[in-house]
Amino acid sequence: MTTSSPYYLRPDGTFVIEDFTQKKLFTNFFPGIAGEWGIPMWVFYNNRGQGISSFGIESKDKAIMEFQPADKAYRLTSTYGFRTFLKVRKGSAGKFYEPFRSPAASPFKVRQAMMITSHDLTIEEVNLTLGLAVAVNYFTIPEEPFAGLVRRVTVRNTGKGPLAVEMLDGLPVIVPYGQNDWVMKHMSRTIEAWYKVRNLAKNAPYFQLDTEAADVPQVKHIEEGNFYFAFDPKAKPGTLLDAVVETAAVFGMSADLLVPEHFMAARRFKVPADQQTDNRMPCAMSSLSFSLRAGGAKDLVSITGSARSIRELNSHVKKATSRGFIAAKHARNRAVVEGVKSLAFTHGASRAFNAY
């Protein structure tokens, strides 16, 4: 839908910003509501990159994606936030494509839109050159014994011929559990010596400090951790996509994380059999390859969050990948948020004011 203004309300109350990465900067946040028995997350987003600029549990001292004030978030979201890398082949011709970058620097003709509701966030980019559309939907999981941010990615072939696609998707940087914001800001290199990634063999990596980093004689082991896993919602429940946790395996020598050198250079990217899982800031990404007929689409779902133990994480994976879980939680999240909003129900002549 196109109107005379790039900002408009849909009849259902969704607020739309067309060409959002080229519009005036703003920041917003999710409601942080998870129902009576859930664990809430704080999630900040803005209109740059793929939206999410930071998130975590309790406070900025338990960030999963490092907390940044707005001025820094505007600069860093498109690099350190969620990223999608695609190699798209039509016949023998292949192109590298990263959606949701600035159209001013893109070799492709694209259209972008951001759709905002009180319970979720959706972004979409249509690549008119390649005949491809990428949509991403975010929401937090309510009424579960773990905190989780759901990310649903849909890649759709809008062209006339079949496409072969290689895809790498996720966070180029994820914060292991067990440190605070001051350490992240002032001792980020030193604290890497405590970093551990466990559970990688199950493709549900668990990011944590091995022990509490404190100048005291007692050693305090840490059980809690942050996690990431991704799956094809049409695959067998419990089946997870191969996970990449070693940043260099994707970006090579590109320490600024601007270019996924290894992904681009590989004839066919493969997740390394051996990855460095200690003493380095990890990433949290997943790899998959697929073909799309004209009009066809492929979905990927990932959940990034926090759990009390590896054992609990693995039990959560089984439940989260079961048929219908994600759709049910999206609907329930909306119902929970709408229930809170109904306490301040407003009906007047202005549809915009009613929604506000």
C-alpha positions in Angstrom: 0.0 0.0 0.0 1.3 3.4 -0.9 -0.1 6.8 0.3 1.0 10.4 -0.2 2.9 10.1 3.1 5.5 7.5 4.1 3.9 7.4 7.6 0.4 6.0 7.9 -1.9 3.9 10.0 -3.5 0.7 8.6 -7.2 0.0 9.5 -6.0 -2.6 12.1 -3.9 0.1 13.9 -0.5 -1.0 12.5 1.8 2.0 12.0 3.8 1.9 8.8 6.9 3.7 7.8 7.9 3.3 4.2 11.6 3.5 3.2 12.3 3.5 7.0 16.1 3.4 6.8 16.0 6.8 5.0 13.6 8.5 7.4 14.2 10.6 10.5 15.8 8.7 13.3 13.6 7.4 16.2 13.9 4.7 18.9 11.2 2.6 20.5 10.8 -0.4 22.8 8.7 -3.5 23.2 6.2 -3.5 26.1 8.2 -5.9 28.3 5.1 -8.0 29.2 5.3 -11.8 29.4 2.1 -12.6 31.3 1.7 -13.7 34.9 4.0 -16.8 34.5 6.4 -15.5 31.9 9.9 -13.9 32.0 9.9 -10.5 30.4 12.6 -9.1 28.1 13.5 -5.5 27.4 13.9 -4.9 23.7 14.9 -1.6 22.1 14.6 -0.9 18.4 15.1 1.9 15.9 14.7 2.5 12.1 18.1 1.5 11.0 19.4 -1.9 9.8 17.1 -4.8 10.9 15.6 -2.8 13.8 16.7 -4.4 17.0 19.4 -2.4 18.7 19.7 -4.2 22.1 17.8 -6.6 24.3 18.1 -8.7 27.5 16.6 -9.5 30.8 16.1 -7.6 34.1 18.5 -4.7 33.3 21.3 -3.6 31.0 23.6 -5.6 33.2 22.1 -8.7 31.8 22.1 -7.8 28.1 22.0 -10.4 25.4 22.7 -7.8 22.7 24.8 -5.0 24.4 22.8 -2.0 25.6 23.6 1.2 23.7 22.2 4.7 24.2 20.2 6.0 21.3 23.0 8.0 19.6 25.3 4.9 19.5 22.4 2.6 18.6 21.7 4.6 15.5 25.3 4.0 14.3 25.7 0.4 15.4 22.4 -1.4 14.8 23.0 -2.1 11.1 26.4 -3.7 11.9 26.0 -5.4 15.3 22.3 -6.1 15.1 20.6 -9.0 13.3 22.0 -9.5 9.8 21.0 -11.6 6.8 23.5 -12.6 4.1 22.2 -14.2 0.9 23.9 -15.6 -2.2 21.2 -15.7 -4.9 21.7 -17.7 -8.1 19.5 -17.6 -11.1 20.9 -20.1 -13.6 24.7 -19.7 -13.6 24.6 -16.0 -12.5 25.1 -15.3 -8.7 24.8 -12.2 -6.6 25.6 -11.4 -3.0 22.8 -9.5 -1.2 22.4 -8.2 2.3 18.9 -6.8 2.8 18.0 -3.8 5.0 21.2 -1.8 4.3 21.0 1.8 3.2 19.5 1.9 -0.4 21.9 4.8 -1.1 24.8 2.3 -1.0 23.0 -0.6 -2.6 23.6 -1.8 -6.2 19.9 -3.0 -6.2 16.6 -1.2 -6.5 14.7 -1.9 -3.3 11.6 -0.9 -1.4 11.6 -1.0 2.4 8.8 -0.8 5.0 8.6 -1.1 8.8 5.3 -2.1 10.5 4.9 -1.3 14.2 2.3 -2.6 16.6 2.2 -2.7 20.4 3.0 -6.4 20.4 5.5 -6.9 17.6 7.7 -5.4 14.9 7.9 -6.3 11.2 10.3 -5.1 8.5 10.2 -5.9 4.8 12.5 -5.3 1.9 11.5 -6.0 -1.7 14.4 -6.3 -4.1 13.1 -5.4 -7.5 16.4 -6.2 -9.2 16.7 -9.8 -8.0 13.0 -10.5 -7.7 13.3 -11.3 -4.0 11.5 -10.1 -0.9 12.7 -10.6 2.7 10.4 -10.0 5.7 11.3 -10.2 9.4 8.9 -10.4 12.3 9.9 -10.0 16.0 8.0 -10.6 19.2 8.8 -11.8 22.7 7.6 -15.1 24.2 4.9 -14.9 26.9 4.0 -17.3 29.7 7.1 -19.6 29.5 9.8 -20.3 32.1 12.4 -18.7 29.9 12.9 -15.3 28.2 13.0 -15.4 24.4 13.0 -13.0 21.4 11.5 -14.7 18.4 12.7 -13.7 14.9 10.7 -15.1 11.9 12.4 -14.5 8.5 10.6 -15.2 5.3 12.4 -15.1 1.9 10.0 -15.0 -1.1 10.7 -15.3 -4.8 8.8 -12.5 -6.5 10.3 -13.1 -9.9 9.4 -15.4 -12.8 12.1 -18.0 -12.6 13.5 -20.4 -9.9 16.2 -19.2 -7.6 18.9 -21.0 -5.6 19.7 -19.4 -2.3 22.4 -19.7 0.3 21.6 -17.9 3.6 23.4 -17.0 6.8 21.2 -15.3 9.4 21.6 -14.1 13.0 23.6 -12.0 15.3 27.3 -11.2 14.4 27.9 -10.5 18.2 26.1 -12.0 21.2 26.9 -11.2 24.8 27.6 -14.3 27.1 25.8 -14.3 30.4 27.6 -13.3 33.6 29.0 -9.8 33.1 27.6 -6.4 33.6 27.4 -3.3 31.4 30.4 -1.6 33.0 32.6 -4.6 32.1 31.3 -4.7 28.6 32.0 -1.0 28.1 35.4 -0.8 29.8 37.0 -4.3 29.9 35.5 -6.0 26.9 38.8 -7.5 25.7 39.9 -8.7 29.1 36.6 -10.4 29.9 36.8 -12.5 26.8 39.2 -14.8 28.7 36.1 -16.0 30.7 33.8 -16.6 27.7 32.6 -20.2 27.0 30.2 -21.5 24.4 28.6 -24.8 25.3 26.0 -27.1 23.8 27.1 -26.4 20.2 26.9 -30.1 19.3 23.1 -29.8 19.7 23.1 -26.6 17.6 21.6 -24.7 20.5 24.7 -22.8 21.7 24.7 -21.6 25.3 26.8 -18.5 26.0 28.2 -17.8 29.4 31.2 -17.0 31.6 32.6 -20.1 33.1 33.0 -18.5 36.5 32.3 -15.1 38.0 35.0 -12.6 37.1 35.8 -11.1 40.4 38.9 -10.3 42.4 38.0 -12.6 45.3 39.5 -15.9 46.6 36.2 -17.8 46.1 35.4 -19.3 42.7 31.7 -19.0 41.8 30.6 -21.1 38.9 27.8 -19.8 36.7 24.9 -22.0 35.5 22.8 -19.4 33.8 23.4 -18.6 30.1 22.2 -16.8 27.0 21.2 -19.0 24.1 20.4 -19.0 20.4 18.9 -21.6 18.1 17.1 -21.6 14.7 15.0 -24.0 12.8 12.8 -24.5 9.7 9.2 -24.5 11.0 8.3 -27.2 8.4 11.1 -29.6 9.5 10.7 -32.4 12.0 10.2 -31.0 15.5 13.5 -30.8 17.4 15.6 -30.4 14.2 17.8 -27.3 14.4 19.8 -25.6 11.8 23.6 -25.7 11.9 24.9 -22.9 14.2 27.9 -20.7 13.7 29.5 -19.2 16.9 33.0 -18.3 15.7 32.8 -14.8 14.2 35.9 -15.3 12.1 34.3 -18.3 10.4 31.9 -15.8 8.8 33.8 -12.5 8.6 37.4 -13.6 8.2 39.7 -10.7 8.6 36.9 -8.1 8.5 37.2 -7.2 12.2 34.7 -4.4 11.7 32.1 -7.0 10.8 31.1 -5.0 7.7 31.8 -7.8 5.2 31.2 -11.6 5.6 34.4 -12.4 3.8 34.4 -16.2 4.2 30.7 -16.5 3.4 31.2 -14.5 0.2 34.4 -16.2 -0.9 33.2 -19.8 -0.4 31.8 -21.6 -3.5 29.4 -23.2 -1.1 29.6 -22.0 2.6 29.8 -24.8 5.1 29.7 -24.5 8.9 33.2 -25.4 10.2 33.4 -28.8 11.9 35.6 -27.2 14.5 34.9 -23.8 15.9 36.6 -21.7 18.6 34.2 -21.7 21.5 36.4 -20.1 24.2 38.0 -16.8 24.9 36.5 -14.8 22.0 33.4 -12.7 21.6 31.0 -15.2 19.8 28.4 -14.7 17.1 25.0 -16.5 16.9 24.1 -17.4 13.3 22.6 -20.2 11.3 23.2 -21.5 7.8 20.9 -23.0 5.3 20.5 -23.5 1.5 17.3 -23.8 -0.5 15.6 -23.4 -3.8 12.6 -21.2 -4.5 10.3 -21.6 -7.4 8.5 -18.5 -8.8 6.2 -17.3 -6.0 7.7 -19.7 -3.5 8.8 -18.8 0.0 11.2 -20.2 2.7 10.8 -19.5 6.5 13.4 -19.5 9.2 12.6 -19.1 12.9 15.2 -18.3 15.6 14.9 -17.7 19.3 17.5 -15.8 21.3 17.1 -15.6 25.0 18.2 -16.6 28.5 17.8 -19.8 30.4 18.8 -21.1 33.9 20.8 -24.1 32.7 21.8 -26.1 29.6 19.4 -28.9 30.7 16.5 -26.5 30.8 17.5 -25.0 27.4 17.4 -28.4 25.7 14.0 -29.1 27.1 12.8 -25.6 25.9 14.1 -26.4 22.4 11.9 -29.5 22.1 8.9 -27.5 23.1 9.6 -24.4 21.0 10.2 -26.4 17.8 6.9 -28.3 18.1 4.2 -27.8 15.6 2.2 -24.6 16.1 4.2 -23.3 19.1 5.5 -20.1 17.5 2.1 -19.2 15.9 0.3 -19.8 19.2 2.8 -17.7 21.2 2.5 -14.9 18.7 -1.2 -14.9 19.1 -1.0 -15.2 22.9 1.6 -12.4 23.1 -0.9 -10.1 21.2 -3.7 -11.1 23.5 -1.7 -10.4 26.7 -0.6 -7.0 25.5 -4.1 -6.1 24.2 -5.5 -7.2 27.6 -3.3 -4.6 29.3 -4.2 -1.9 26.7 -8.0 -2.6 27.2 -7.7 -1.0 30.7 -7.3 2.3 28.9 -9.8 1.8 26.0 -10.5 4.9 24.0 -13.1 5.5 21.3 -13.3 8.8 19.6 -13.4 10.5 16.2 -9.6 10.1 15.7 -8.5 6.6 14.8 -4.9 7.6 15.5 -5.7 8.9 19.0 -7.7 5.7 19.8 -4.7 3.6 18.8 -2.4 5.8 20.9 
